[in-house]
């Protein structure tokens, strides 16, 4: 298991760990380089899209920390912009459609 945690832990995967780190409430601003690194990792791993959606949902559910919510939405926005870019350039369309379906739920 990644990071010694069970598969049920949304932040126990490589993608989930990076999302948790990038959306930590003590951060002062968005780390756009980190967001792009997360997007790259999602695109290069088979389970990346599922892991990302699971971690983003966990961070948003029942969360009253406004900084974490803001950062989580920034990661989501970065991901959506990347999907639109890939779709418009015709790159990896199967991957784009898989990620789009996951984000709809």
C-alpha positions as CSV (number, residue, x, y, z in Angstrom):
1,X,0.0,0.0,0.0
2,X,1.1,3.5,-0.7
3,X,2.3,5.4,2.4
4,X,1.4,2.5,4.6
5,X,-2.3,3.3,4.6
6,X,-5.3,1.2,3.5
7,X,-6.8,1.7,0.1
8,X,-9.9,3.1,1.7
9,X,-7.9,6.2,2.9
10,X,-8.4,8.7,0.1
11,X,-5.1,10.4,1.1
12,X,-3.2,7.1,1.3
13,X,-2.4,7.0,-2.5
14,X,0.3,9.0,-4.2
15,X,-2.3,11.3,-5.9
16,X,-4.3,11.6,-2.7
17,X,-1.2,12.4,-0.6
18,X,-0.3,15.2,-3.0
19,X,-3.8,16.6,-3.0
20,X,-3.9,16.6,0.8
21,X,-0.5,18.4,0.8
22,X,-1.6,21.0,-1.8
23,X,-4.9,21.7,0.0
24,X,-3.6,21.9,3.6
25,X,-5.4,24.7,5.4
26,X,-2.2,26.3,6.8
27,X,-1.0,27.2,3.3
28,X,-1.1,30.9,2.5
29,X,-1.6,30.7,-1.3
30,X,-2.2,28.3,-4.1
31,X,0.9,26.3,-5.2
32,X,0.2,26.2,-9.0
33,X,3.3,24.2,-9.7
34,X,2.1,21.6,-7.2
35,X,-1.4,21.6,-8.9
36,X,0.2,20.9,-12.3
37,X,2.3,18.2,-10.7
38,X,-0.9,16.6,-9.4
39,X,-2.4,16.8,-12.9
40,X,0.7,15.2,-14.5
41,X,0.6,12.3,-11.9
42,X,-3.1,11.8,-12.6
43,X,-2.5,11.6,-16.3
44,X,0.4,9.1,-16.0
45,X,-1.3,6.6,-13.6
46,X,-4.1,4.2,-14.3
47,X,-5.9,4.8,-11.1
48,X,-5.0,8.5,-11.0
49,X,-8.4,9.9,-11.9
50,X,-10.3,7.8,-9.4
51,X,-7.8,8.6,-6.6
52,X,-8.0,12.3,-7.4
53,X,-11.8,12.4,-7.3
54,X,-11.9,10.4,-4.1
55,X,-9.3,12.7,-2.4
56,X,-11.1,15.9,-3.6
57,X,-14.4,14.7,-2.4
58,X,-13.0,13.7,1.0
59,X,-11.4,17.2,1.4
60,X,-14.7,18.9,0.5
61,X,-17.1,16.8,2.5
62,X,-18.1,18.2,5.9
63,X,-15.2,20.6,5.8
64,X,-15.5,24.0,7.5
65,X,-12.0,25.2,6.8
66,X,-12.5,27.8,4.2
67,X,-8.8,27.8,3.2
68,X,-8.9,24.1,2.5
69,X,-12.1,24.4,0.5
70,X,-10.6,27.3,-1.6
71,X,-7.5,25.3,-2.3
72,X,-9.4,22.2,-3.2
73,X,-11.5,24.1,-5.6
74,X,-8.4,25.5,-7.1
75,X,-7.0,22.0,-7.7
76,X,-10.3,21.0,-9.3
77,X,-10.3,24.1,-11.5
78,X,-6.8,23.4,-12.7
79,X,-7.8,19.8,-13.5
80,X,-10.9,21.0,-15.5
81,X,-8.8,23.6,-17.5
82,X,-6.3,20.8,-18.3
83,X,-9.1,18.5,-19.5
84,X,-10.5,21.2,-21.7
85,X,-7.0,21.8,-23.2
86,X,-6.5,18.1,-23.9
87,X,-9.9,17.9,-25.4
88,X,-9.4,20.9,-27.7
89,X,-6.0,19.6,-28.9
90,X,-7.2,16.1,-29.4
91,X,-4.6,14.6,-27.0
92,X,-5.5,11.4,-25.1
93,X,-9.2,11.7,-25.7
94,X,-10.0,8.4,-24.0
95,X,-8.3,9.6,-20.8
96,X,-10.2,12.9,-21.0
97,X,-13.5,11.2,-21.3
98,X,-12.7,8.9,-18.4
99,X,-11.8,11.9,-16.2
100,X,-14.8,13.9,-17.3
101,X,-17.2,11.1,-16.3
102,X,-15.5,10.7,-12.9
103,X,-15.8,14.5,-12.2
104,X,-19.6,14.4,-13.0
105,X,-20.3,12.3,-9.9
